[in-house]
Amino acid sequence: MNEHIYGIVPPMVTPFRSDGSIDKESLRTDTQYLIENAGVHGLAVCGSTGEGHTLSTEETRVITAIVAEQAAGQVPIITGIIANSTAAVIQRGQAVKNFGVAALQVTPVHYLFRPDDDAMVRHFAEIAEATRLPIIVYNVVPWTYLSPQLLTRIIDEVDGVIGVKQSAGDLKLLADLLSTAGDRARIMSAVDALLYPSFMLGAVGAIAAILTAAPTLCMTLWDAVQDGNHVTARKLHENLLSIWNAICGDNLPANVRYCMQLQGRNGGLPRPPMPATLQQQQGPIREALVEAGLI
């Protein structure tokens, strides 16, 4: 079930103009590029890379509609929701329900106060029941980071939670989650620096910023792993690690845009107060892309 959610699923940037509006044409163009040129297996919108925390319900609806229309059913579309209440998540989920999204990618609440485990289970249960859409738990928020045990409980108890996007850099937590729940859910890696070992451990794919920064390289890595070509995969891992080390920072979505720009793709501007790529970041990013053969 839900086997169509797999492989390389780039979390798209939201291309903002200088006035803060969404550059719809650039969004359409990059959707087409990622599907037709890069050959990705799916697309995710309105997540962290897409600065989903800054988006309104209406903007989430518009972005989902544009990407779904442009994709025209060629790949599954996942809509991210980053919100601080069960009601707000439900509102956004219902706003995109009619666009044929394959799943919602939902964070736990990202404000300071952490619900207890029972409340967290109810949160996802109420979202699944109200939206009637598959849910992927986006496990990323540091102070509401969910343990492999709690994630497995949510998967087992909540009809409609189909998987987890496991973020942060701890590969052991990903391995533990794959061990406890991997045969019952779609476990996607967001451990950007370690996609190769993530796939080897059994992650069914990835939804991670580096996929948007270097989609063709990530597709080649995926294919190499599937073919058992580990010499090639190891080299690709090293290239991707260098790119990740160059782009990782508090302005990561801006740096993904800079990678896109260097490769001839328009990612627009970040939404204030996020700064654009700093001058001291530009050289290392360019060097990493050159070394990887992307520019």
N, C-alpha and C positions, 0 to 999 in steps of 0.2 A: 504494500500500500504506500502511496506517495513516492514511489520510486522515481517519478519524473523530477523530483527535487534532488539533485546530485551535482557533483562535478564543480566546475568553475562558475560561480555566481557573483559577478562583481557588484559591490554596493556603489551605485552611481552617485557622483557628486550632483548637487543641485546648482545649476549655473545661474548665479544671480547677476543682475546688472548693477551699475553704480548706484541706481536709485533704490535698490533692494528688491526689485521685481524679478520674476523668474523669466529667464531667456528661453522661451518655449522652443524656438527653432533649434537652438544649440542642444537642448535636451533630446529633441527628435533625432538630430544628426548623430549624437553619440550613441543613442539607442541603436540606430541602424549600423553604425560602425562596429559596436560590440557584438552584434548578432552576425552580420554579414562578413566583416573583415576578420574579427578576432575569433568568431565561431564559438562563443561562450554557451554554456548549458542553461543559463537562466540569468535573471537580473533582479537586483534588490534596489528599492528606492526608499528615500526618507529615513535611512538609518543614520548612524553616526557620521559616516563619510558624507552623506547627503545633508548633514546638519539638521537632522530631523527634530532636534530639541528646539530649533528656532521656528519651526513651521506651524502654521495654523491648520485647523481641520480642513478649511477650504483649499489651502495650498497643497496639503496632502492629497486631497481628492483630485486636484488639477494635475499634479505630477503623475499620480498613478494612472489617470485617464490618458495622458499623453503617451506615456511609455507603453501602456497596454495596447493602445491603438496602433502605435508604430510597430510594436512587436508582432501584432496580428496573429497571436497564437503560436508563433514559431518557438518560443521558449517560455517557461513559467515565470511569472512576475510575483515577487514577494514585496509586500508593503511594510515598512518599518513604522512602529509607533513608539514614541518616547514620551510618556505622559505620567503625571503624578497621582492620578486617581483612576479607579476602576471605571467610573462613569466616563471620563475623558477618553480612555482607550476604546470603550464600547462605541462612543460617538464617532471616533475616527474610523473604526472598523466598519461600522454601518455605512459610513460615507463612501467607502471604496468597494463595498461588497458587490456591486453590480458590474464591476469591470473585469470580472473573471480572474481575480488574483488567486494564486495557488495557495498562499498562506499569508498570515500576518506574522511579522517578526516583532515581538513585544518584550520590552525590558521590564524587569521589576521596577517599582517606583525609584526615582533617582534623587529624591530629596533626602534630607538628613536622617529622617526617622524611619527605622526599618520595621516593617510588619513582622510578627512572629510567623513561624512556619505554617501554622494552621490558616492564618490570614492570607499568606502567600498562596497557598493552595486554593483558597476561596477566590482570590483575585483572578487567577487564570481560569478557574471553573466558570465564574460568572461571565468572563469575556467570551469564552468558547460557547457558552450557552446562548448568549445574547447575539453574537455575530454569526454563529453557525459557519465559521470559517476555521480551517486548520490553523493551529498556533505553533510557532517556533519560539521558544523562550530564548531571548537574547541575553545571555549571562555575561554582563559586562560591568555593571555598576559596582564600584569597589565596596561601598558600605551596605549594599544589599546583594553581595555576591552569594550565589546559591551553591551549596555543596553538592557533590555528585549524589549523595544520599537523598537530599531534598529534591533535586531534579528528577531522580528516578521515581520518587514518590509521586510527584506531580504527573509524570508520564503515565504511571500506573493507575492513578486515581482520577485523572481528568480526561474524560472522553473529548477528544479534539486537540489535545496537545500532542503533536506528532514528532517534535524534535527539539533540538537545542543548538543554538549557535554559541559555541564555547569560546569565549574571548579571554583576554589577558595572556600573559606569557608563560603560564605554568603548564608544561606538557604533561606532568604527572596527573594533574586534575583532569585533563582531557583523557588520559589513559584510564584513570579510575572510572570516569563517566562511560567510556566505551565498554569497560568491563562490566559495569552494573546495568547499563541500559541500552547498549549499542545494538542489540538484536531486536529491540522493540521500538526504535525511534531513529529518525534521521539526525545523526550527529554531524554537524558541520563545524569545521575548524575556523576560528578567527585568530589563530596563533600565527600571525603574519610571517614571523621570522622562521617558522618551523613547519611549513606546509608539507615538505617531503616526509619527515617522520610522522606528521599527522596522518597522511594518507597511508603510510605503511602500518600504522597502528589500527587503522580501520575506519577513520573518518570517511563518510561517503562523499565529501566534497568540502568546499570552503566558501565562506562569505567574508571577505577580508579586504581592507583598503588596498593592499598591494595588488590585488587582482585588477582594480581599476587603474592603478598606476602603470602596471605592466601586464596587460591581459594576454598578449600573445605569448609571452614568456611563461606565464602561469598555465596556459593551455598546453604548451609544449611539455612542461613539467608533469601535468596530469597524464598526458598521453604516454610519457616515458615510464611513469610508475605503472600504468595499466599494462604496458608492454613488457614490464620486467627489465627495462633498460636502466639499470641503476648507476652505471657510469655517467650517462647523460644526465640522469636525475640529480646526481650529486653535484655536478658542475652547475646545473641550473639553480639548485639550492644555494650555492655559494654566490651566484650572481644576484639572486633575489635577496639574500641576506645583506649584501652590500647596499642594495637599493633601500631596503627597510631601515638599515642603520642611518642612511642619509635623510630619509623622510620622516622618521619617527620623531614626534614632538607634539607640543600642545596645539600647534597649528597644522596637524596632520592633514585635514581636508584641503587646506591651502596648498600644502606640498604635493598632494596627489594632483591637484590642478596644475601645478608647475610641471610635473612629469607629463601630464597630458599636453600642455602647451609645447614642450620640447619635442613631442612626437606629432605635432600638427593637429591636435584636438582642442576644441574650445570648451573649457570647464567653467568659464565665467569667473566671477569674483566670490570670495568668501563673504558671508554676511557678518557685518559688524556686531560685536567688537573683535571678531577673529582677525588677526593681521594676515596679510599676504605673506608668501614666502620671503624670509629675510635675506638680505644680500649675502650674509655669511653662510646661509644654507644652500644657495644656488649652485656654487661651485661643486660641492660634494655630490649633490643630486645629479648634476650634469655628468660628472665623472663616472658615477655609478651606472648611468644609462649608457654612456659610451662603452664602458667596459663590458656591459651586457649585450652590446650590439644593437641597442634599440634606437640609437641616433648616430 
